[in-house]
């Protein structure tokens, strides 16, 4: 699945549906994702604010 140019929440929802998650679980996870993104000023997780954390976790 190519997610380039598609909203992150849509890609996330489709991935959960493909894994046969319950609809209420998908809705709950989606609301959590929206809160997470709003907290980080709606920036995509691929932005630079996440890279230092990812690099740190990979080196551990």
Backbone as numpy.savetxt, mean C-alpha at the origin, in Angstrom:
# Nx Ny Nz CAx CAy CAz Cx Cy Cz
0.65 -8.61 -13.35 -0.20 -7.43 -13.35 0.69 -6.20 -13.35
0.45 -5.32 -14.27 1.21 -4.08 -14.38 0.47 -2.99 -13.62
1.11 -2.43 -12.59 0.46 -1.42 -11.76 0.91 -0.01 -12.10
1.71 0.15 -13.14 2.23 1.47 -13.49 1.08 2.42 -13.86
1.07 3.58 -13.23 0.08 4.59 -13.55 -1.28 4.37 -12.92
-1.43 3.33 -12.09 -2.72 3.06 -11.44 -2.65 3.47 -9.99
-3.77 3.91 -9.43 -3.77 4.31 -8.02 -3.37 3.14 -7.11
-2.57 3.44 -6.11 -2.06 2.42 -5.21 -3.19 1.65 -4.52
-4.22 2.33 -4.09 -5.31 1.68 -3.37 -6.02 0.67 -4.27
-6.19 0.99 -5.54 -6.83 0.05 -6.47 -5.98 -1.21 -6.67
-4.69 -1.02 -6.80 -3.78 -2.16 -6.96 -3.82 -3.02 -5.70
-3.81 -2.38 -4.55 -3.85 -3.07 -3.27 -5.14 -3.88 -3.13
-6.27 -3.25 -3.47 -7.57 -3.93 -3.37 -7.62 -5.16 -4.29
-7.16 -5.01 -5.51 -7.18 -6.13 -6.45 -6.28 -7.28 -5.99
-5.16 -6.94 -5.37 -4.26 -7.97 -4.85 -4.94 -8.75 -3.72
-5.66 -8.04 -2.85 -6.36 -8.72 -1.76 -7.51 -9.59 -2.29
-8.20 -9.11 -3.29 -9.28 -9.89 -3.90 -8.71 -11.16 -4.53
-7.58 -11.02 -5.22 -6.95 -12.18 -5.85 -6.52 -13.22 -4.82
-6.24 -12.77 -3.60 -5.84 -13.70 -2.53 -7.04 -14.19 -1.74
-8.24 -13.86 -2.20 -9.50 -14.35 -1.62 -9.73 -13.88 -0.18
-9.33 -12.64 0.11 -9.62 -12.06 1.41 -11.11 -11.75 1.48
-11.66 -11.76 2.67 -13.07 -11.42 2.88 -13.28 -9.94 2.56
-14.48 -9.61 2.09 -14.77 -8.22 1.70 -14.62 -7.25 2.87
-15.04 -7.66 4.06 -14.90 -6.78 5.22 -13.44 -6.57 5.57
-12.63 -7.59 5.41 -11.20 -7.47 5.67 -10.57 -6.52 4.66
-10.95 -6.65 3.39 -10.44 -5.75 2.35 -10.81 -4.31 2.67
-12.05 -4.08 3.07 -12.49 -2.72 3.41 -11.69 -2.16 4.59
-11.45 -2.99 5.60 -10.69 -2.56 6.77 -9.26 -2.23 6.38
-8.62 -3.08 5.60 -7.23 -2.84 5.17 -7.15 -1.60 4.29
-8.16 -1.40 3.45 -8.16 -0.23 2.58 -8.28 1.05 3.40
-9.13 1.05 4.42 -9.24 2.22 5.29 -7.92 2.48 6.01
-7.24 1.42 6.46 -5.95 1.58 7.11 -4.95 2.19 6.13
-4.95 1.71 4.89 -4.03 2.23 3.88 -4.27 3.71 3.63
-5.55 4.11 3.53 -5.86 5.53 3.34 -5.35 6.37 4.50
-5.54 5.89 5.74 -5.04 6.63 6.91 -3.52 6.74 6.87
-2.86 5.65 6.50 -1.40 5.63 6.39 -0.93 6.63 5.36
-1.57 6.64 4.19 -1.17 7.56 3.12 -1.45 9.02 3.50
-2.58 9.28 4.13 -2.89 10.65 4.56 -1.88 11.14 5.60
-1.49 10.25 6.51 -0.50 10.62 7.52 0.81 11.04 6.86
1.14 10.41 5.75 2.37 10.73 5.02 2.11 11.65 3.84
1.13 12.53 3.96 0.78 13.54 2.96 0.51 12.95 1.58
-0.14 11.81 1.52 -0.59 11.14 0.28 0.55 10.82 -0.68
1.75 10.66 -0.16 2.88 10.28 -1.01 2.89 8.77 -1.20
3.25 8.34 -2.39 3.35 6.91 -2.71 4.48 6.31 -1.88
4.33 5.08 -1.39 5.38 4.45 -0.59 6.72 4.32 -1.31
6.74 4.43 -2.61 8.00 4.37 -3.35 8.81 5.64 -3.27
8.25 6.67 -2.63 8.95 7.95 -2.50 10.14 7.83 -1.55
10.92 8.85 -1.52 12.18 8.82 -0.77 11.99 8.67 0.73
10.86 9.01 1.30 10.70 8.90 2.75 10.75 7.46 3.21
10.48 6.51 2.33 10.49 5.11 2.73 11.84 4.44 2.49
12.62 4.94 1.58 13.87 4.27 1.21 14.84 4.09 2.38
15.08 5.09 3.23 16.00 4.85 4.35 15.53 3.72 5.26
14.21 3.65 5.52 13.69 2.58 6.36 13.85 1.23 5.69
13.56 1.16 4.42 13.69 -0.09 3.68 15.14 -0.55 3.65
16.05 0.38 3.40 17.46 0.03 3.37 17.93 -0.46 4.73
17.47 0.19 5.79 17.84 -0.23 7.13 17.35 -1.65 7.41
16.09 -1.92 7.08 15.53 -3.24 7.34 16.22 -4.32 6.52
16.62 -4.02 5.32 17.30 -5.00 4.49 18.71 -5.29 5.00
19.34 -4.32 5.64 20.70 -4.54 6.13 20.73 -5.29 7.46
19.61 -5.35 8.13 19.56 -6.00 9.46 19.62 -7.51 9.35
